[in-house]
Amino acid sequence: MKYQFSNCGKLLEICKKNKLPISQVAIRREMELFGKSKPLVRNKMKEVRNAMWHAIQKGIKTTTKSKYGLVGTSAGKVYAGVKKSGSMLHSKVAIRAMAYALATTEQNARMGRIVAFPTAGGSGVVPGVLFSTFEHMKSSKRKMLNALFTASAIGIAVLEHDGTISAAKAGCQAEVGVGTAMAAAGVTEMREGTPEQCVNAAALALKNMLGLACDPLGGLVEVPCVKRNAIGASIALAASDMSMLGVESFVPMDEVVEAMMNISATMNESIRETALGGLAITPTGFRVREKMGLPPVPKEYLKKTPTKKCGNCKGCN
Ligand code: SF4
């Protein structure tokens, strides 16, 4: 098998040997692995692209809150910032990327149709970054599609390198974190970065998501998930800019993935999608639990939580 890769290092070797960008290796891998024709592979990705765009369009226009009222009103507010970009600190492309990421994940919270790319919780970063940059660059549809293939190749390489996209296993670093790395690589190829620059952008992005807890309030994929995707979009753009400007990640991408998995092995279950740690057990998190009728958080998860009144006497240990 000529186009199969087991990590990002191998992916780059195939790109170099065949003088191909990452997107084209990803397409050939799919054709080779599943015996599909190129038009079939591309058409399937077109369906993904269209579904992403529909979710964005719907999410931008909708202000209905999610069932428990935690999220649903941010996308439109941030999108309005695109018109005020002169008074914003971020560029127009970054503000729009954040708005699109919010639109997608708010749709997810409303149980609307989205593409879990790589997961539902982390579904906003890739479409946010790619569609915003596509508009900014007035890019071709072909380039947009290729960027999605490049993003997908990074996700595949993470999984093939014994990484994960499961928050239950590795926390949010594996969901929004990996999504951010995928977006960084995809947008870098859209900007005509080399395969090395794409993978380097992914490494820069993922490094800065390492250790990220999965700590959703009430166990709902809403807070902090929705806004975390928007910030992920901003990080992906920063990583792409740095990579295009020649800044290299000192630690290569495959090692960053290994670091993510090492961190996951030390992560307490309370911050791995159980809603028993981090933001989920703040006073606000408790209020959400109560509103949802969930049982109180067991004591063993609370004893290490410092409060304002805590004198650190260790009496509670
Ligand atoms: S906090 Fe957890 S549920 Fe929310 S996006 Fe991150 S991994 Fe998914």
Residues whose N, C-alpha, C, O or C-beta is under 5 A from the ligand:
A	BS01	SF4	G121 G122 A167 G171 C172 E175 A213 C214 D215 P216 V221 C225
